[in-house]
Amino acid sequence: MRLSLRHIKRLAIALAALTAAGTAGVHAQLLPDTYRDSGGEADSVTVSLITYYPGSEIYELFGHTELRVATEGGSDLLFNYGTFDFNAPNFALRFATGKTDYMCVAVPRGSMSFTPGRKAVEQRLNLTQQQARAMRDRLLRNIMPDMAIYRYKYVSDNCATRPRDMIEAVCGRVQWPQLQQGVTYRQMMRHYNRNYPWEQLGIDLALGCGLDTAITTRQQMFVPVVLMQAASRATIERDGRRVPLVTGTRVISPGSDDGLALPPTPWPLTPMAAAIALLLAVAAVSRADWRRRKPSRWPDTLLWTAAGAAGCLVWFLTFVSTHEATSPNVNAVWLHPFYLVAAVAVWRRGGRLMPAMCIAMLTAIAAAAVCFASGMQVPNAAFIPLMAALAIRPATLLAIDIANNKTKQ
């Protein structure tokens, strides 16, 4: 989801490329003819859940889900809820503000391609012909121009939750198995981003408190592989008894259960290493400033300009955009646009503006630290040295100001 916005845009662009799909209208015009050629209701319909394990690219880290609908007459289509129209009017602006309009499209089974080594699994669903045809009809309806577009959300409405909802709609009450207990969205995201620390930093910066509450088994299915695991043990009711949701499973592309994630990022190249390096540099500058009782202005300008730019992004996501889980966000307390004011104000000599701003910055950082410590929101580990670096500078300026005032007296 930038660090976060750029990530979101790359995710969307890549998903569109991955599916190689056009607009909803094109597919909506093609598919009814395809089904008429298949022989109609006389043909047996089968529905399968297709799960792609994580790949190595950013947009592949959580995997992908599709629904396959095949008939004896030869029609064989994949329905995918993970694409969008990049040529839609004002796409970039709408996407940035949270109006992430994705769509359901369908492509022939023959267009499916696999990345070597990336595992993919097909699970045949245990549906009656009435249920299979009902799902086929629902999917066909979903690709019509008036139904194809939906408001994508990271965790509550995506390419995995839509097929889950479709299964529940045609099967009635699905008894999902109990999976992990007490797990949160953020913990699950960190598992899949474990070798991509900069991507996780962006997520932890952009997404707030909503990711840190325990979620149910059903909510955990926002991850495609988790949906697959749950489906393999789920049951549905038929003729007064419980029967398995899945009747058969086969691997359609071999690979590791861990997917194609890249090796761990070397520690010197991680956000934590960069944050510690910044903290040490700030500490060194502050020590030198204290010794000569004179603040350095360029380091403060550079530091606070960078912090202010990041703050603008965080505040935009928190207070302007409608992206899911971006508000409330504790990061908006310690990382804010007012650093840009401090970056300029530090060049003013005398007056009380800069001391007042230093006190305000320290208060905001302390308040955010209390929120993190209370468990309101789980911070990225790299936030600790970053917050310390941002606290050292105003503390140093205040100390120098107090010392110089005492000397004058």
C-alpha positions in Angstrom: 0.0 0.0 0.0 4.1 5.5 -1.1 6.3 4.3 1.2 2.8 3.1 1.7 1.0 4.9 -1.2 3.7 3.8 -3.7 3.3 0.3 -2.4 -0.4 0.4 -2.9 0.0 1.7 -6.4 2.6 -1.0 -7.3 0.3 -3.6 -5.8 -2.6 -2.5 -8.0 -0.6 -2.2 -11.2 1.0 -5.6 -10.7 -2.3 -7.3 -10.0 -3.7 -5.9 -13.1 -0.7 -7.2 -15.1 -0.8 -10.5 -13.3 -4.4 -11.2 -14.4 -3.8 -9.8 -17.9 -7.4 -8.8 -17.9 -9.2 -6.0 -19.7 -12.1 -4.1 -18.5 -15.2 -5.6 -17.0 -17.3 -4.7 -20.0 -15.2 -6.7 -22.4 -15.5 -9.9 -20.4 -19.1 -9.3 -19.7 -19.8 -9.3 -23.5 -17.7 -12.4 -24.1 -18.8 -14.8 -21.4 -22.5 -15.3 -22.1 -21.8 -16.5 -25.6 -19.1 -18.8 -24.2 -21.6 -20.5 -22.0 -24.3 -20.7 -24.6 -21.8 -22.7 -26.8 -21.2 -25.1 -23.9 -24.6 -26.8 -24.1 -26.5 -24.9 -21.4 -28.1 -26.5 -18.3 -27.7 -30.1 -19.6 -24.0 -30.0 -18.9 -22.6 -30.7 -15.5 -21.0 -27.7 -13.8 -18.0 -28.0 -11.4 -16.5 -25.2 -9.3 -13.1 -25.1 -7.8 -11.1 -22.8 -5.6 -7.7 -21.9 -7.0 -5.0 -20.7 -4.6 -1.7 -19.3 -5.6 1.0 -19.4 -2.9 3.1 -16.3 -2.2 5.5 -15.2 -5.0 8.7 -13.2 -4.8 7.3 -9.8 -6.0 5.7 -7.3 -3.6 2.3 -7.7 -5.1 2.5 -11.5 -4.8 3.5 -11.7 -1.1 0.1 -12.7 0.2 -0.8 -15.0 -2.7 -3.9 -14.9 -4.8 -7.3 -16.6 -5.1 -9.6 -17.4 -8.1 -12.7 -19.4 -8.7 -12.8 -21.9 -11.6 -16.1 -22.8 -13.2 -16.0 -25.7 -15.8 -18.7 -27.5 -17.7 -18.7 -30.8 -19.5 -19.4 -28.9 -22.7 -15.9 -27.4 -22.7 -16.4 -24.0 -21.1 -13.7 -23.5 -18.5 -13.2 -20.0 -16.9 -11.3 -18.4 -14.1 -13.1 -15.6 -12.1 -10.7 -13.1 -10.5 -11.6 -10.3 -8.1 -8.1 -8.8 -8.1 -7.9 -6.5 -11.1 -8.8 -2.9 -12.0 -9.0 -0.5 -14.9 -5.9 1.7 -14.8 -7.4 3.9 -17.6 -10.4 4.8 -15.5 -10.8 8.6 -15.1 -8.8 10.2 -12.3 -7.4 6.8 -11.4 -4.3 8.0 -9.5 -6.2 10.6 -7.4 -9.0 8.2 -6.6 -6.6 5.4 -5.6 -4.6 7.7 -3.4 -7.7 8.9 -1.5 -8.9 5.4 -0.9 -11.4 4.9 -3.7 -9.8 1.6 -4.7 -12.2 0.3 -7.3 -11.3 -3.2 -8.3 -13.4 -5.5 -10.5 -14.4 -9.1 -11.1 -13.2 -10.4 -14.5 -13.0 -13.8 -16.1 -10.5 -15.3 -18.4 -10.3 -18.7 -20.1 -8.6 -21.5 -18.1 -6.2 -21.9 -21.0 -4.7 -18.4 -20.3 -3.5 -19.5 -16.9 0.2 -19.4 -16.6 2.4 -20.4 -13.6 5.7 -19.0 -12.3 8.1 -21.9 -12.1 8.4 -23.0 -8.4 5.4 -21.0 -7.3 2.9 -23.5 -5.8 -0.8 -23.4 -6.9 -3.5 -25.7 -5.6 -7.0 -26.5 -6.9 -9.7 -27.6 -4.5 -12.9 -29.0 -6.0 -15.9 -27.7 -4.1 -18.6 -30.2 -2.9 -21.5 -28.5 -4.5 -24.8 -29.9 -5.8 -25.6 -29.1 -9.4 -28.1 -26.6 -8.2 -25.5 -24.9 -6.1 -22.8 -25.1 -8.8 -25.1 -23.5 -11.3 -26.2 -20.9 -8.8 -22.5 -19.9 -8.2 -21.9 -19.8 -11.9 -24.9 -17.5 -12.4 -23.7 -15.3 -9.5 -20.2 -15.1 -11.0 -21.6 -14.2 -14.4 -23.7 -11.5 -12.8 -20.7 -10.2 -11.0 -18.8 -9.5 -14.3 -21.6 -7.5 -15.7 -20.7 -3.8 -16.0 -23.2 -2.7 -13.3 -21.8 -5.3 -10.8 -18.2 -5.8 -11.7 -16.7 -2.9 -9.8 -16.3 -3.1 -6.0 -14.5 -1.1 -3.4 -11.4 -3.1 -2.6 -10.2 -3.1 1.0 -6.9 -4.6 2.2 -8.3 -7.1 4.7 -12.1 -7.1 4.6 -13.0 -7.1 0.9 -10.3 -8.6 -1.5 -9.6 -11.4 -3.9 -9.8 -14.0 -1.2 -12.8 -12.7 0.9 -15.0 -12.4 -2.2 -14.8 -16.1 -3.1 -15.3 -17.0 0.5 -18.5 -14.9 0.6 -19.6 -16.5 -2.7 -19.2 -20.0 -1.2 -21.2 -19.0 1.8 -23.9 -17.4 -0.3 -24.6 -20.6 -2.3 -23.9 -23.2 0.5 -25.7 -21.6 3.3 -24.0 -21.9 6.7 -20.4 -23.0 6.3 -18.8 -24.4 9.4 -15.2 -23.1 9.2 -12.5 -24.8 11.4 -10.9 -23.0 14.3 -7.5 -21.8 13.1 -5.1 -19.6 15.1 -6.5 -17.9 18.2 -5.6 -14.4 19.3 -3.8 -13.5 16.0 -4.1 -10.0 14.6 -4.0 -8.7 11.1 -0.6 -7.1 11.7 0.9 -10.3 12.9 -0.3 -12.1 9.8 1.0 -9.4 7.5 4.4 -9.5 9.3 4.5 -13.3 8.7 4.2 -12.8 4.9 6.4 -9.7 4.9 9.1 -11.3 7.1 11.8 -11.1 4.4 10.6 -7.7 3.2 11.2 -5.3 6.1 10.8 -2.1 4.1 7.4 -3.1 2.9 6.4 -4.0 6.4 7.7 -0.6 7.6 5.4 1.1 5.1 2.4 -1.0 6.4 3.2 -0.3 10.0 3.6 3.4 9.2 0.4 3.8 7.2 -2.0 1.4 8.9 -3.2 2.1 12.5 -4.8 0.6 15.5 -7.4 -1.5 13.5 -4.7 -4.0 12.7 -4.0 -4.9 16.3 -7.1 -6.5 17.6 -7.6 -10.3 17.6 -9.5 -11.6 14.6 -11.7 -14.5 14.0 -11.0 -17.5 11.7 -13.3 -16.0 9.1 -11.4 -12.7 9.2 -8.1 -14.5 8.8 -9.2 -15.7 5.4 -8.2 -12.4 3.9 -5.0 -14.3 3.1 -5.6 -16.8 0.2 -3.5 -19.6 1.7 -5.5 -19.4 5.0 -8.8 -19.5 3.0 -7.5 -22.7 1.3 -6.5 -24.2 4.6 -9.9 -23.4 6.1 -11.8 -24.7 3.1 -9.9 -28.0 3.4 -11.4 -28.6 6.8 -14.7 -26.8 6.5 -18.1 -28.6 6.3 -21.5 -27.7 4.9 -25.0 -29.1 5.6 -26.6 -31.4 3.2 -29.7 -33.6 3.8 -29.5 -33.0 7.5 -25.8 -33.9 8.0 -22.4 -32.2 7.7 -20.3 -33.0 4.6 -16.9 -31.7 3.6 -16.8 -28.5 1.6 -13.9 -29.8 -0.5 -14.1 -33.2 -2.3 -10.7 -33.2 -3.9 -7.4 -31.3 -3.9 -4.6 -31.4 -6.4 -1.5 -29.4 -6.9 -1.6 -27.8 -10.3 1.8 -26.1 -10.0 4.5 -27.6 -7.7 6.4 -25.5 -5.3 7.3 -24.9 -1.7 4.7 -24.2 0.9 6.7 -21.1 1.8 6.2 -19.7 -1.7 8.9 -17.9 -3.5 9.7 -15.3 -1.0 13.2 -13.9 -1.3 15.9 -14.6 1.3 16.0 -12.4 4.4 17.2 -8.9 3.9 20.8 -8.5 5.2 20.6 -6.6 8.5 22.7 -3.6 7.4 20.1 -3.0 4.7 17.1 -3.1 7.0 15.0 -0.2 8.4 16.3 -0.9 11.9 19.9 -0.5 10.7 19.1 2.7 8.9 17.2 4.0 12.0 20.0 3.2 14.3 22.5 4.9 12.0 20.4 8.0 12.0 20.1 7.9 15.8 23.9 7.7 16.1 24.4 10.6 13.7 21.8 12.7 15.5 23.4 11.9 18.9 26.9 12.8 17.5 25.7 16.2 16.2 23.8 16.9 19.4 26.8 16.1 21.5 29.0 18.5 19.5 26.3 21.2 19.7 26.1 20.8 23.5 29.8 21.1 23.9 29.9 24.4 22.0 26.5 25.6 23.3 25.4 26.4 19.8 22.8 24.4 17.7 23.6 23.2 14.2 20.9 24.4 11.9 21.4 22.4 8.7 21.1 19.0 10.4 17.8 20.1 12.0 16.5 21.4 8.7 17.3 18.2 6.9 15.9 15.9 9.7 12.7 17.9 10.2 12.1 18.3 6.5 12.2 14.6 6.0 10.1 14.0 9.1 7.6 16.6 8.0 7.3 15.1 4.5 6.6 11.7 6.1 4.2 13.4 8.4 2.3 14.8 5.5 1.9 11.3 4.1 0.7 9.9 7.4 -1.7 12.7 8.0 -3.1 12.4 4.5 -3.8 8.7 5.0 -5.1 9.2 8.5 -7.4 12.3 8.0 -8.1 12.5 4.3 -8.1 9.1 2.6 -10.7 6.5 3.1 -8.3 3.6 2.9 -9.1 0.8 5.3 -7.4 0.7 8.7 -5.5 4.0 8.2 -7.4 5.8 11.0 -7.0 6.1 13.9 -3.2 5.9 13.7 -0.8 6.6 16.6 1.9 7.4 14.1 0.0 10.7 13.3 0.9 11.8 16.8 4.7 11.6 16.6 5.1 12.0 12.8 3.3 15.2 11.6 3.6 18.0 9.1 4.5 20.6 11.8 8.1 19.4 11.5 8.2 21.5 8.3 7.5 24.6 10.4 10.3 23.7 12.8 12.7 23.1 9.8 12.3 26.8 9.0 11.8 28.2 12.4 15.2 26.8 13.6 16.9 29.6 11.5 15.2 32.4 13.5 17.4 33.8 16.2 15.8 34.5 19.6 12.1 34.6 20.4 10.1 31.8 22.0 8.7 30.1 18.9 11.4 27.5 18.6 11.5 26.6 22.4 7.7 26.2 22.3 7.9 24.0 19.2 10.6 21.9 20.9 8.3 21.3 23.9 5.4 20.5 21.6 7.5 18.0 19.6 8.7 16.3 22.8 5.2 16.1 24.2 3.9 14.5 21.0 6.7 11.9 20.9 6.1 11.1 24.6 2.4 10.8 24.1 2.9 8.4 21.1 5.4 6.4 23.2 2.8 6.0 26.0 0.2 4.8 23.4 2.6 2.2 22.0 3.6 1.0 25.5 -0.1 0.7 26.5 -0.7 -1.7 23.6 -3.1 0.6 21.7 -1.1 0.0 18.6 1.9 -2.2 17.9 4.8 -0.2 16.5 7.5 -1.3 14.0 10.7 -1.9 15.9 12.5 0.7 13.8 10.1 3.4 15.1 11.9 3.3 18.5 15.3 4.7 17.3 13.5 7.0 14.9 11.4 8.5 17.7 14.5 8.8 19.8 16.4 10.7 17.1 13.5 13.1 16.7 13.3 13.6 20.5 17.1 14.2 20.9 17.2 17.3 18.7 14.5 19.4 20.4 15.8 18.2 23.8 19.2 19.4 22.8 18.0 22.8 21.6 16.0 23.3 24.8 19.0 22.4 26.9 21.3 24.8 25.0 18.7 27.6 25.2 18.4 27.1 29.0 22.2 26.9 29.4 22.8 30.1 27.4 20.1 32.0 29.3 21.7 31.1 32.6 25.1 32.3 31.2 23.6 35.6 30.3 22.1 36.0 33.7 
